[in-house]
Structures are given as structure tokens and as C-alpha cells.
Amino acid sequence: MVGVEQWAEIRRMRHVEGLSIREIHRRTGLHRKTIRRALESDDAPRYGPRPKRQSKLEPFVAVIEELLDDEPALSGVRIREELEKLGFEGGKTIVDDLLRELRPRYLKPRSFQRTRYRPAEVAQFDLMEPRAEIPVGYGQTRRGYVVTCELPYSRAFVGALVFSKEFPDIAFGMVRCITRLGALPKQLVWDREGAVAPQGRPTEALLAFCGRLALGWVVLDAGDCQAKGALERSHRFLHGNFEAGRRFANGIDFQAQLDRWCDKVNGRVHRTTRAVVSERLAEERALMRPLPKAVPHTDRRFVVRVPAQPYLRFDRNDYSLDPRLVGRRVEVRISQTELVAVELDTGELAARHSRVFAGALCFTDPEHQRALDALRGERRRPRDADVELRPLARYDALIPT
């Protein structure tokens, strides 16, 4: 086999030096027929791969094209099942490789344009689930969620840890994020989160929240997470740069570390904008509305009647109520840190407990226990009967003689 260098050298020896084929044979050691072929060829030799053998899938390409024409999103598993009925004996890999080539021809192409954001226009919100559960005390851990917010113009990022996807917790996270940013945008952007905008329609709770702050709202179309791609990229950054290699003692420690991390990343030069995030945030704040003096309350509030067993169950835990208020109605207010119950008619405090995110626990206020013991003692104490003592003459008068 003659390479390009040998081919060129043979032609040089023949045409420049005028050597005979015999002499070229002596110098190079190549066969005379090989030398003659090299001299007869005006093109450099090329050696490519051997022609591929026919694939086991080749006879079924037309069938695959028909299936994709009917249903472009048909999975590779279903396609292989249909081919096996026709006698296909190949494996999964060759089918997947061919589908990567054929499927784009049948799917509707979707292109994306680069989005430019104006300052103070929108704040993107989402929920991010940490990969590991958060310690919540009492030897327990619990799944947590981070309400994340990003201003796409400045790329300022903040987050708040909550332990449920219910709207009061999400609203608490939104208020905390907006407070950390220090001003109000014109619109909030959410995807179709169940407590926020199921089936694309904002809930009354979200509308009330936006109404109190005079904010607009945008609910994304189904499967259109790319519309808030800035925040989605920050989620990947949060997983890889914040969570990785960290340990958290409890939810308070998680939030404290998250706040410090957000302050750090907001002080860096952003790779996309090529500007310091905090500097662009200061520029954006100047165009945003200031925060109201009173932010919307996000506590859970409801009314219950104190049961005969004076305990209130909330979030898998039992909290004691004042047993002297059994049968009376109390208003319960639950924040992220405490549970408070107040008697409706008199305003008397019925309970005050620190909120615990661990589960299957019972909390009894010592004052409630003493009141319960006192009431139990009164029920057990024998009562003196007030019996009238009548003179016997009265009974004699009733008996006929």
C-alpha cells in the first residue's frame, strides 16, 4: 500500500531524476507493478473506510417513516414493538440512532429568539426543590421547597425556604423575596404551579395577593418553561454551586446560608450581562415602585371551636388550647414561626406555640396542663348534697288515724 509521500517520491525519481523502474525498485523496495500503478496515476492515493454493511434496520426504514408520519412523538419503545411484529431482530441502539436522524423531519420546528428585558418590568418566580431533605429537629428531616425570584434585567437572585406548596407558604416566599429585592416590579411571572395558576388560570389567592400590591401577573403556557429561562439557569447554578458540599443544621441555617450565597452571587459580574449584578439592581430599583409600608399578610387564618379534648391539629402535629374555653370559638393564626389562637368574643389568648415542622408530635402548654388538672380535680371532688330536714309531725299529719 503506497502512501501519498511514497507516491510523490516515486514520481519525482522517475520524472525529475530520470531513474528506471528497476532502480526505483532497488531504492524503495516496492514491487514493480506497484511502481507502475503509481506512475500511471495522476491523483494521489486515497484510502477511506470500507463500505458499511447493510443494517438489520434497513428493510424497516419505510415502516418507521410511516409510523413517524402518523405520530411524530411516538416513542422508540413503541416503534421497536411494531417492528418486532414484522420480524425485526435488532437492538435498541440502532433504532434510537435512526430515530435521532428521522424524527426532526416530522416534528414541527421550534425556534427561539433572544429576549431583551427592560428594567423594572418583570420578576420571574418559581419553586425549586433541594435534592436533599432539610433537618427539622426531633431527629426528623422534611422535603423543602425554595421560592426563587429573579429580576431578568439585573439578574438579581433571591430565594426563601418553605415546607409546602400551599399558597400561604408560597405567598410568604414571594413577600420575602420582594422585600429582599427592595422594590416592586410591574409584573410577576409564574408557570402553572398548582397553588398559583392551575390549568393556566390564576387562583383567587394569587389575584388577591397581586391586587394588594397593585402588581400584574403573567402565567406561562403549558410546557413553556423556556419563557423564564433566566431563572431556570439559576436553578442549575443553585443546585451545583450552593447545595453541593454544604450541610444544614435546620431550616433557619439553610435560609441563612442561602441569603449569604445570594448576596455573594449578586455581587459578581454576570456572564451574560457582563455587568455587576448589584450595580444593575441599583439601577433597576430607581425605576421600580417602593415597597408598601404594610406588606400583605401571608398567615393562615381560620376559626375553630375548642373541642372537648382541647388540642388543635395542624401540619401533622397537635397543639394544646386553653381547656377553660371548651365549646367556644377561637380564631387561629399560623405563621412560619408560631401558632396563635384567640377567643373570638373576649379576645382572650387561647394558645401560643412555636411552629414545628417535624411531624407526629404533641405540644402541651404547661399553663394549659395546670388548668386541665384543676378542671379534672373539680369533677372528681364529691359534692355536698343540700337535703331539707323536716319535722316528724308533718309526716304524722299526713297519716290518717
C-alpha positions in Angstrom: 0.0 0.0 0.0 1.6 3.3 -1.2 1.0 6.4 0.8 0.9 9.9 -0.6 4.5 10.6 0.4 5.8 7.5 -1.4 3.7 8.2 -4.5 5.1 11.7 -4.7 8.7 10.3 -4.2 8.3 7.7 -6.9 7.1 10.3 -9.4 9.9 12.6 -8.5 12.5 9.8 -9.0 11.0 9.0 -12.4 10.4 12.4 -13.9 13.0 14.5 -12.2 15.9 12.2 -11.7 15.1 10.0 -14.7 15.5 6.7 -12.8 14.3 3.5 -14.3 11.7 1.4 -12.7 14.3 -1.2 -11.8 16.4 1.5 -9.9 13.3 2.8 -8.1 12.5 -0.8 -7.1 16.0 -1.2 -5.7 15.8 2.1 -3.7 12.3 1.8 -2.4 11.8 -2.0 -2.1 8.4 -1.6 -3.7 7.1 -4.1 -6.3 7.5 -3.1 -9.9 3.7 -3.3 -10.5 3.1 -1.0 -7.6 5.6 1.5 -9.0 4.0 1.3 -12.4 0.5 2.0 -10.9 1.9 4.9 -9.0 3.4 6.4 -12.2 0.3 5.9 -14.2 -1.9 7.6 -11.6 -2.1 11.4 -11.8 -4.1 11.6 -8.5 -2.8 11.0 -5.0 -3.9 7.7 -3.5 -6.9 7.8 -1.1 -7.8 5.2 1.5 -11.2 5.6 3.1 -13.4 3.4 5.3 -14.8 0.2 3.9 -18.4 0.5 2.7 -20.8 -0.2 5.5 -22.7 -3.5 5.6 -26.5 -3.2 5.3 -28.1 -2.7 8.7 -30.7 -5.0 10.1 -32.9 -2.0 10.3 -32.6 -1.1 6.6 -35.6 -3.1 5.4 -37.8 -1.4 8.0 -37.0 2.3 7.4 -40.1 2.8 5.3 -42.2 1.4 8.2 -40.6 3.7 10.7 -41.2 6.7 8.4 -44.9 5.8 8.2 -45.2 5.5 11.9 -43.5 8.9 12.4 -45.7 10.4 9.8 -48.8 9.4 11.8 -47.3 10.2 15.2 -44.1 12.2 15.3 -43.7 11.8 19.0 -44.1 8.0 19.1 -41.5 6.6 21.5 -38.7 4.4 20.4 -40.0 1.5 22.6 -43.4 1.5 20.8 -41.7 1.7 17.4 -39.5 -1.4 18.2 -42.6 -3.3 19.4 -44.2 -2.6 16.0 -41.0 -3.7 14.1 -40.6 -6.9 16.1 -44.1 -7.9 14.9 -42.7 -7.6 11.4 -39.6 -9.7 12.2 -37.1 -7.2 13.3 -34.3 -8.8 15.4 -32.0 -5.8 16.0 -31.3 -4.0 19.2 -32.4 -0.7 20.8 -29.3 1.3 19.9 -29.7 1.2 16.1 -33.4 2.1 16.4 -32.6 5.1 18.6 -29.7 6.3 16.3 -32.0 6.2 13.3 -34.8 8.0 15.1 -32.5 10.8 16.0 -32.0 11.3 12.3 -35.6 10.8 11.1 -37.7 12.4 13.9 -36.8 16.0 13.3 -38.2 15.7 9.8 -41.7 15.1 11.1 -41.7 17.3 14.2 -42.8 20.9 13.8 -39.6 23.0 14.1 -39.5 25.4 17.0 -37.1 28.3 17.1 -36.3 30.7 19.9 -35.4 34.4 19.8 -33.1 36.1 22.3 -35.2 38.1 24.8 -34.2 41.5 26.0 -35.6 42.7 29.3 -36.3 46.2 30.2 -35.5 47.3 33.8 -38.3 47.1 36.4 -40.7 45.2 34.2 -40.9 41.7 35.5 -39.9 39.4 38.3 -39.8 35.7 37.5 -40.9 33.3 40.2 -40.7 29.5 40.5 -40.3 26.6 43.0 -37.0 24.7 43.3 -36.8 21.5 45.3 -33.5 20.9 47.0 -32.1 17.4 46.3 -31.7 16.5 50.0 -34.3 16.8 52.7 -33.9 19.5 55.3 -33.4 18.7 59.1 -36.3 20.0 61.1 -35.5 18.8 64.6 -36.6 15.9 66.7 -34.4 13.6 64.6 -36.5 14.2 61.5 -35.9 15.6 58.0 -38.5 17.0 55.7 -38.8 17.8 52.0 -38.4 21.6 51.4 -39.0 24.0 48.6 -37.3 27.2 47.7 -39.4 30.0 46.3 -37.0 31.6 43.9 -37.2 35.0 42.3 -35.0 36.7 39.7 -35.1 40.1 38.0 -34.1 39.2 34.4 -32.7 42.7 33.7 -30.2 42.9 36.5 -30.2 39.1 37.1 -30.6 39.7 40.9 -31.5 36.4 42.5 -33.1 35.7 45.9 -34.9 32.7 47.5 -37.0 31.7 50.5 -37.3 28.2 52.0 -40.8 26.9 52.7 -42.1 23.4 53.5 -45.2 23.1 51.4 -46.6 24.0 48.0 -49.7 25.6 49.5 -50.3 29.2 48.6 -49.8 30.8 52.1 -46.3 29.4 52.1 -45.7 30.4 48.5 -47.0 33.9 49.3 -44.6 34.1 52.3 -41.8 33.2 50.0 -42.8 35.9 47.4 -43.1 38.6 50.1 -39.7 37.7 51.5 -38.1 37.7 48.0 -39.7 41.0 47.1 -38.6 42.5 50.4 -35.0 41.3 49.8 -35.0 42.9 46.4 -36.2 46.2 48.0 -38.8 47.3 45.4 -41.8 46.2 43.4 -41.7 45.2 39.7 -44.6 45.7 37.4 -45.4 42.1 36.8 -44.9 38.6 38.3 -44.2 35.7 36.0 -45.3 32.2 37.1 -45.7 28.9 35.5 -48.7 26.7 36.1 -48.0 25.8 39.7 -51.0 24.1 41.3 -51.5 26.6 44.1 -50.8 29.6 41.8 -52.3 29.0 38.4 -53.7 25.5 37.8 -54.6 25.0 34.1 -53.3 28.4 33.3 -55.8 30.4 35.3 -54.6 32.3 38.3 -56.2 31.4 41.6 -58.2 33.9 43.7 -55.4 33.8 46.3 -52.9 35.0 43.7 -55.2 37.6 42.3 -55.8 38.9 45.8 -52.1 39.0 46.5 -51.3 40.9 43.3 -54.3 43.2 43.9 -53.0 44.2 47.4 -49.6 45.1 45.9 -51.0 46.5 42.6 -49.0 44.1 40.5 -49.7 42.5 37.2 -49.3 38.8 36.5 -48.3 36.6 33.7 -49.0 32.8 33.6 -46.9 30.9 31.1 -48.3 28.4 28.6 -48.0 24.7 29.4 -44.5 23.3 28.7 -43.1 26.8 28.1 -40.5 26.9 30.8 -38.1 28.5 28.4 -40.0 31.7 28.8 -38.3 32.2 32.1 -35.1 30.6 31.1 -33.0 33.1 33.2 -34.5 31.6 36.4 -34.2 28.0 35.1 -30.5 28.5 34.5 -30.2 29.9 38.0 -31.8 26.8 39.4 -29.0 24.7 37.9 -26.5 27.1 39.4 -28.2 26.9 42.7 -28.0 23.1 42.7 -24.4 22.9 41.7 -22.9 25.9 43.4 -25.0 26.3 46.6 -26.2 22.8 47.6 -23.1 20.9 46.6 -20.8 20.2 49.5 -23.0 22.0 52.1 -24.6 20.8 55.3 -27.5 22.4 57.0 -28.4 22.1 60.7 -32.1 23.1 60.2 -34.3 25.3 58.1 -33.1 28.5 59.8 -29.5 27.6 58.9 -30.5 26.7 55.3 -32.1 30.1 54.9 -29.2 32.0 56.5 -26.7 30.2 54.2 -28.9 30.8 51.2 -29.1 34.6 52.0 -25.3 34.8 52.3 -24.9 32.9 49.0 -27.4 35.2 47.2 -25.6 38.3 48.4 -22.3 36.8 47.1 -23.6 35.9 43.7 -25.4 39.2 43.3 -22.0 40.9 43.8 -20.3 39.1 40.9 -20.0 40.0 37.2 -22.7 38.1 35.4 -21.5 36.1 32.5 -24.4 37.1 30.2 -24.8 40.8 31.0 -21.1 41.3 31.7 -22.0 43.7 34.5 -22.1 43.5 38.2 -25.5 42.3 39.3 -25.8 44.6 42.3 -25.0 47.7 40.2 -27.7 46.8 37.7 -30.1 46.1 40.6 -29.4 49.6 42.0 -30.2 51.0 38.5 -33.4 48.9 38.4 -34.6 49.9 41.8 -34.5 53.5 40.8 -37.3 52.7 38.3 -39.3 50.4 40.5 -42.1 51.3 42.9 -41.1 51.4 46.6 -42.4 48.7 48.9 -45.6 49.5 50.8 -45.5 50.2 54.5 -47.5 47.1 55.2 -46.9 44.1 53.1 -49.8 41.6 52.6 -50.2 39.1 55.5 -49.4 35.6 54.5 -50.5 33.8 57.7 -53.1 31.1 57.6 -56.3 32.2 59.4 -59.4 30.2 60.3 -61.9 29.7 63.1 -62.5 26.6 65.1 -64.5 25.6 68.1 -62.4 24.3 71.0 -63.1 20.6 71.3 -63.7 18.6 74.5 -60.1 17.3 74.0 -58.6 20.8 73.8 -56.0 20.3 71.1 -55.7 21.7 67.5 -54.1 19.5 64.8 -52.1 21.3 62.2 -49.5 20.0 59.8 -49.4 16.6 61.5 -48.9 18.0 65.0 -51.2 18.6 67.9 -51.1 21.9 69.8 -52.9 22.4 73.1 -55.6 25.0 73.6 -56.9 26.5 76.8 -59.3 23.9 78.3 -61.4 26.6 80.0 -62.6 27.6 76.5 -64.0 24.3 75.5 -67.1 24.8 73.3 -66.2 28.4 72.4 -64.9 29.6 69.1 -61.3 30.8 68.6 -59.5 32.4 65.7 -56.3 30.6 64.8 -53.5 32.4 63.1 -50.5 30.4 61.9 -47.3 32.0 60.5 -43.9 30.4 59.6 -42.8 30.8 63.2 -45.7 30.5 65.6 -49.3 29.4 66.1 -51.7 31.8 68.0 -55.3 31.2 68.9 -57.6 34.0 70.3 -61.1 33.6 71.7 -63.5 35.5 69.3 -65.9 37.1 71.8 -63.5 38.3 74.5 -60.1 38.4 72.8 -58.7 36.1 75.4 -55.5 34.3 74.4 -56.3 30.6 73.8 -52.8 29.4 72.8 -49.4 30.5 71.6 -46.9 27.9 70.4 -43.8 27.9 68.3 -44.4 26.3 65.0 -42.6 23.0 64.5 -42.1 21.5 61.0 -41.3 18.0 62.3 -44.3 15.7 62.4 -46.3 13.3 64.7 -45.7 15.4 67.8 -47.9 16.7 70.6 -47.2 20.1 72.3 -48.9 21.0 75.6 -48.5 24.4 77.2 -47.7 23.9 81.0 -50.4 26.5 81.8 -52.9 24.5 79.8 -51.9 21.4 81.6 -52.4 23.0 85.0 -55.8 24.3 84.0 -56.8 20.8 82.8 -55.6 19.3 86.1 -57.7 21.8 88.0 -60.8 21.1 86.0 -60.3 17.4 86.3 -59.9 17.8 90.1 -63.2 19.7 90.4 -65.1 17.0 88.5 -63.7 14.3 90.9 -64.4 16.3 94.2 -67.6 15.0 95.9 -70.4 17.5 96.2 -72.3 18.1 99.5 -76.0 17.5 99.0 -78.3 20.1 100.4 -81.1 17.9 102.0 -84.1 19.5 103.7 -84.7 18.3 107.3 -88.5 18.1 108.0 -90.1 17.6 111.5 -91.7 14.2 112.1 -95.0 15.9 113.0 -95.5 16.8 109.4 -95.5 13.1 108.4 -97.9 12.3 111.3 -100.3 14.8 109.9 -100.3 13.0 106.6 -101.1 9.6 108.0 -104.9 9.1 108.7 -105.7 7.8 112.2 
